[in-house]
Amino acid sequence: MIRRKLLKTFSFRLALWYVGLFAAATAVVFAVIWWAAVTFMMRQTDDLIESEIWTLADQYDERGLGALSLQISSRQRNEVSRSTIYLLVDRDFHYLAGNMREWPPSIVPQGYPEWRTITVTTEGDSKKLTARVRIVTLPGRIHLLVGRELSDLLRARAVMAQGMAAGLFAMVIMGLIFAGIITRKFLGRLERVNQTSKQIMGGALERRIPVSGRGDEFDVLAQNLNNMLDRIGELVATVRQVSDNIAHDLRSPLTRLRSRLELALLETPDPASQRLAMEEAIGQAESIIVTFNALLTIAQAEASASRSALAQLPFSQLVLDAAELYEPLAEDKRISLTVNVADGLTIKGNKPLLSQAVANLLDNAVKYTPEDGSIYIMAASSPGNVPGILLTVADSGPGIPPEERENVLRRFYRLDQSRGAPGSGLGLSLVAAVARLHNATLTLSDNAPGLCVRLFFPS
């Protein structure tokens, strides 16, 4: 079962391809080395034969046939390796000198020097040998044959071929073994991913893919998948929480809307009371619509598709426009509104969402700051080492306790002191979603008294 599964894996097939390619390349390299070595040895043999035969030919030219015969006899007696072949015959191929007794019948001298590879039997040796020979015809139709038997060269060639074949075979076997080992390790880690995935699909959403800690590609993949699972878990929890909050927070206005409409039906027909009932119903419906619009805006901010809508926009003007919009509301509560916005600030972002986020911060500040309080708005380049834009909205209201600052970023979450104020608890949730979309950092801190909200947009 494991072997069959191993053979079906892409990693094992890929390893086989690599082994095959490497084996083919190695075979080509071995063949080139073998050919070069054999060619070198053969050329060296030819050079020895060439030197020997022309030395003997010069001896014949200078001192005649008798001296040549004596020279050949002397050379064959002094030949230590006994690998050199000599044969001197007359025009009728009668033996004159050498360690071969008969002229090879397969060779017919053409009158010019020629190379042959033949099978010979030398004097004193009954076994047949393969030899490389050179034939020349001397003046007077005297034929001279000089050669060297190739048994050493053939043995060396065979040994080289066998060694290279054995090396190639061993390389293929080792490649297959290592391919199996690597594939097993690969399958082991992949199987852990599959098992974890099956457990998660079975409902164990808290399960995560194990990370070896070596920092390799599998660890990077596992970490990315774990981060993805964490994000999916957060979204699932958020959806569950939103569903519960919608059911809880919208039940009351829907119940009041239904009750008011039922009372209007039971009351005596009176234009004034019916108009009042319709106005109250419209107000309740408007509150529900505002809540759903806020949810849709948060969903848009959290959607990855919204990143494609980011464009360069004047951030300074965006903050000034929001401050101008809320200035009359602040004046009605005698709130001191201080605006300090640097000129020429630009940011790459989604203008409607950024405008809504800044408006939500100012709306919360005006809503929760008491009369004769103060609100401070500042937008400037970051004074720190990391370049970017810092937006600060600080008020003198009741503030948010440190233990609640994470909770207020959740949808529909409202502090106890905020229950009586109008709103749905989605303002800071939208700001947090817009911050995530723009890779910004949202920080809530104490303004002593009041709340200080900072949004840092990195460049």
C-alpha angles and dihedrals in degrees: 000000000000092000091050090048090048092054092051095054121106091223092058092047089049090050089050090052090052092047091049093048092046091047091050092048091047091049090053091049091048091048092051091048091047092048092047093049094047092045091050093050092046092048090049090052091049091050091053092048092046092051092047097048096048091047089056091045090054089050090054092048093050104037108014139236098313093054090047091053092049091047092052093048090049093049095049091050092050096043105117099189092041087213096119117093123210130183128167119183136168127240091282091050093251114158115259105160144336142078093280117077101197135042110243107258091216092064120079110180112235096195095255130080113276139174124231137174109213143161112249142175112217126209111277093016120089098189122091118248134193111237140182110223140183120209125200130172112222126204111287092039091280111156120213124191121188125174148141128236113243102213093114092047092047091049091049090049092050093047091050092048092048092047093049092046090050091048092049091048092048090048092052092048092048090046091053091047093050090044089055093047094047092045091050090052090046091048091047093057092041090050090056089054090049093047092049090048091052091050091050091048087050091060104271093123092166093065118108134191111261116247118213095207095231092113095229129141092278091053091050090049092046092049092049091048091048090050089049091050090049090052092047089049090051091049092048090049090046092051090049091048093046091050091051093045093048090051090048103039098039095043092075098052091042091050091048090048092051093045093050092050091048091050090050089055092050095047122089112268104272121157093214095050092043091051091049090050092050092049091051090048091050090050092051091047090049090054090052092048091050090052093050092046089054090051091050091049091052090048090051091050092050094046113102089219089070090071089073089062094060113121138164110274138168104263094183092059092044092057093043091052091051092048091050090051093055097038094091091051090051091049091052088059092040089243117161107234114197118188122192110172122162117229124251099021111158131182137182106238152107106290100205093048094044091048090050092048093051090044091052091052092050092043091054091045093051093041097053101032110097124230116289088022128128139239124196123199122187133172120178144135114288112269092207132086093268111077117231146097124288121205117193127188114180128175139178096234130119093288127208124281113245093243091056099048094092093045096054089062090066121092118270093001112142131176119239092249089054098054093093095049121087116259143085103244093252101108100090090035089062091047090053092049092050090048091054091049091055095040087243127152117238116202129182117197141160118276093189095254111020137006129303116201119192126190115190117194111193117218 
